[in-house]
């Protein structure tokens, strides 16, 4: 049985990938946490370019771009999102 989160993510991914001009990029805040780590791996399996943030401990996920970021720092957060 699929979890509600998995079904929600699949629906969201379907809507994003079905758009013609989709860049297929995910920015995941808190990528080294349990949920963020699983979402990072899930997104990579669906051919997204994945960028994730971490504050203290990065996770080692092959294929994902990691960014050390304290999300409370508004200036650095805006700079990352603008990229």
N, C-alpha and C positions, 0 to 999 in steps of 0.2 A: 504494500500500500504506500503510495506516495505521500510524503508529508505536505502539509499546507504550504510551508515555505518553499519547498521544491516546486510545487505547482505554480505558486505565485511567481517565482523566479523564471520558470519556463515560459509563462505567459508574457512577462516583461521582456525576456530575451527575444521571444518570437516577435513582439511588437517592434522592438528596436531593430532586429535584423531584417524585418520585412520592409522597413523604410528604405527607399532607393538610395538616398544620400547618407546613410548611416556610416559614421566613422568607426563604430564598434570599439569604443574606448571606455573602460571603467576606471574610475578613481574610487578606491575603497579606503575610507578612513578607519583606522584601527585594524589594519590587515594582519597584525600578529596575534590578535585575539582569536578565540575559538570560532566565532561566527564569521569574522573577517577573513580568517585563514581558509575556511571552507568555501566562502563566497569567491575568494581569489582563485582557488583550484577549479571550482565549478565554471567560472567565467573563462579561464584559460582553455578548458575542455570544449567550450563553445566558440573558440577562435576570436576572443576579444583580446585587445591589447590592454593589459591590466597594470595599473599603477596603484600601489597601496602605501599608506602611511603607517609609521610606527613611532612611538615616543622613546621607548627604552630598549626593547628586545625585538629585533627584526626576525621574521620567520624566513626560512630558506625555501623559497618556492621558485623552481626553475622556470624561466620565461616571464616572470613578473618583474616590474620595475619597482624598486623600493625607495621611499623618501622619508628620511628622518624629519619628523615634524611634530612640534607641540601645537596641537590644533587650537589652543588658546591664543597663540600668536597670530593675530589677525592679518598682519602684513605678509608674513611668510605663507599663510594659507591662501591668501588672494593671489600671490605670485605663482604658487603651484597650480591653482585652478586656471589661471590665465594661460599657462603653457598649453 
